Amino acid sequence: MTEELFREDAYRTHCTGIVEAAEDDARVILDQTVFYARGGGQPGDRGWLVLSDGRSLEVIDTVRDAATGDIVHVLTPSSALPPPGVVLTAEVDWPRRHRLMRMHSALHLLCRAVGAPVTGGQIDDGKGRLDFDLGNTPIDRDTLTERLRRWIAEDRPIRPFWIDEAELESRPELVRTLSVRPPRGQGRIRLVEIEGVDLQACGGTHVRSTAEIGAVAVTKIESKGKRNRRISLTLLDPGT
């Protein structure tokens, strides 16, 4: 399978890679990549594959092959595909990736701030949302926003680490999202910890500290059925 360099270093913006497969539907598989594949509510990365002659092939999405587990770089239609064996540079659209990282970390804070089971979620560029099984429990937008801002101002460290898969079975509280379950069968599970606030299973990319998230606001709370409430977040300073 594709070596996933972003797992250990979400700040790595480029790498060299060898083309292992280039398919007619503008899909390229490399031996290793810094591109995050769509999953867990987080969009796939965008960016470029840069050839030795200086040509750039635009990556418009990154997905995972359902059969092999390889990471697939989806190019713009009709791109001139590099043949297998070619060495190139994979370069992520870093400003977009960083905004996604900030929002993903902010949603982990929201998960703890609400403290209810998560039934769904989505991360977008500069915004995101989580759905909670809240029943009739009242929830206040301003109170949530203030709680998030306090944790962000405290500049709490955020770190990923791995545990044995068997340990997860004895600690079900580490799986916070009911709609997305961590993959089994690899022997280990990746956790993301926000020091003193949150710890949960997660395979996505995150910033290094809460302060890096920047200013956020709870922009909307919607009813989605008898028990579900959808809470939306926005980055107030999305950056460039």
Steps between C-alpha positions, in 0.01 A plus 500: 500500500596864456725622783301775680758763594236740635418262787818588689552853369191697394724802427697331225387675182682302230689179431650306214303203378522222244198445277373149563185526287341758268146417393295627206252682725775746608594312818862470614637279779843569652718288725476772767315829541432800721142524364221413743231276348136597556355328807361547850319816394822669382532586128784364292797725434553699184828609346739406224720221368812671363702318234875529449448716188307756707151405388235499775199269504217635713360268768132589552426232762665219694311180578571147617468200271233281656659177378870556574503777760742703287475879497383626161584848369213610275620734224308743284331315210710442188828551687809351335567214739855421612596138426582252778853534632523875459634693800317823577424743782162493675416848633195570718296820477626600843277801583190286437642204693586723795145640514365144503740409780392799706133416454552131579668589829225751577236231449678277753466786749133534410456127558624544857311825557166339417574164665236298314528210250598617150275365225665665200727778386672677214812712463510766230739777403460758777192341654371172641220338695421215737166331565426401860245273663380762747132416538335788683819621669524879456813636334610864480702633207678777691594268788653249258692770314644637824606154614679435171673837509624437854660168405651658188648787704656251742723374215461135593732253317346260248676174422427177314619161626421132451361228725447128450169413341418276796521798736229679304263210561533557874460879468188561289485863617788575262265461202295819508334492156226241461486533120874444437678207659881464507633239254578164658747232402822705487604426858503859621271803524598867476382737774507879511534669839427864585682529830261512793191528278441216255629158394346297219574270209569701184693452176482861380747786492519753785689809609761484776319712759159651563631856455577418138128445437441874526170677557187289451129543557199273530292640215190281500317236704235307307253226585547189285229268628363428845838453668768633264638852508743629236758749628698698242838669550681764294860620502475875548850549357533239224841626388645441154 
